[in-house]
Amino acid sequence: MRGSKRSGCPMRIALHAVSKTDTEGLWKIAPCCSQVPGTTVGDHTSDLVEIQTAAGVAVSTIQATLLSADRGSLVIAKDIANTKSAVRRRDLASHTAIEALFVELRKHNFFHKWRFNPETIKLTHLILAHPDTTELFKLHHDVLVADCTYKTNKHRIPLLNIIV
């Protein structure tokens, strides 16, 4: 029988005869371990996962942070991934990811323009600029620096970084 990977506990049970002289009689089941593992990520841990997720920290790094803070923690990577998914669902609410992005851009006064393919209704172009960058560009519109290193995001959309 295999033990629990989460806690390292063997989680075994044993059968003991009720009467030591009558082995054909009644038996009772006795657990060899009294440890009860947690099944969910706690509130404090959820807050930490949410903060680190917002900062772009990887699941493995979050898990290492939690384990260094509490050596007895039973949190596994799947728990952290589930918490990240719940936070994302809560943050998106009824929006798509791109709609949520536009809401955030408007909320923080970012300059942004976009184009989409009318046939597929997929976003094809997006330009955005921080409000401070926009003000600098208004003052120094004759200077523009472009980083032309070719990059793509996870959707294979080419990215061009422009520093004004």
KAGILIN-V691214 format. One record per pair of residues at least 12 apart in sequence whose ideal C-beta (glycine too) atoms are under 10 Angstrom apart, sorted by the first residue. I is the first residue (numbers start at 0). GAP is how many residues later the second one is. Records with the same first field share a line. If there is no record, write none. Layout:
I->GAP / GAP
//
This chain:
0->12
2->30
3->29 / 31 / 33 / 70
4->71
5->31 / 32 / 33 / 67 / 68 / 69 / 70 / 73
6->26 / 28 / 29 / 30 / 31 / 65 / 66 / 67
7->27 / 66
8->23 / 24 / 25 / 26 / 27 / 28 / 65
9->22 / 23
10->20 / 21 / 22 / 24 / 26
11->18 / 19 / 20 / 21
12->16 / 17 / 18 / 19 / 20
13->13 / 14 / 15 / 16 / 17 / 18
14->12 / 13 / 14 / 15
15->12 / 13 / 14
34->39
36->37
37->34 / 35 / 36 / 37 / 41
38->35 / 40
39->35 / 39 / 42 / 43
40->25 / 32 / 33 / 34 / 35 / 38 / 39 / 41 / 42 / 45
41->24 / 28 / 31 / 33
43->25 / 26
44->17 / 21 / 24 / 25 / 28 / 30 / 34 / 35 / 38
45->33 / 34 / 37 / 40 / 41
46->36
47->14 / 17 / 18 / 21 / 32 / 35
48->13 / 14 / 16 / 17 / 26 / 30 / 31 / 32 / 33 / 34 / 35 / 37 / 38
49->33 / 34 / 36 / 37 / 40 / 41
51->13 / 14 / 28 / 32
52->27 / 30 / 31 / 32 / 34 / 35 / 38
53->33 / 37
56->23 / 27
57->19 / 22
58->17 / 18 / 19 / 20 / 21 / 22 / 24 / 25
59->17 / 20
60->19
61->13 / 15 / 18 / 19 / 21 / 22
62->12 / 13 / 14 / 15 / 16 / 17 / 18
64->15
65->13 / 14
87->12
90->13
97->16 / 18 / 24 / 25 / 28
100->13 / 22 / 25 / 27
101->12 / 24 / 26
104->21 / 23 / 24
107->22 / 23
108->21 / 22 / 25
109->18 / 19 / 20 / 21 / 23 / 24
110->16 / 17 / 18 / 19 / 20 / 22 / 23 / 24 / 26
111->14 / 15 / 16 / 17
112->12 / 13 / 14 / 15 / 16
113->12 / 13 / 14
114->12
121->33 / 35
122->32 / 34
123->33
124->32
125->31 / 33
126->33 / 35
128->33 / 35
129->34
131->32
132->29 / 30 / 31
133->30
134->29
135->28
136->25 / 27
139->24
140->23
142->21
143->18 / 19 / 20
144->16 / 17 / 18 / 19
145->14 / 15 / 16 / 17 / 18
146->12 / 13 / 14 / 15 / 16
147->12 / 13 / 14
148->12
//
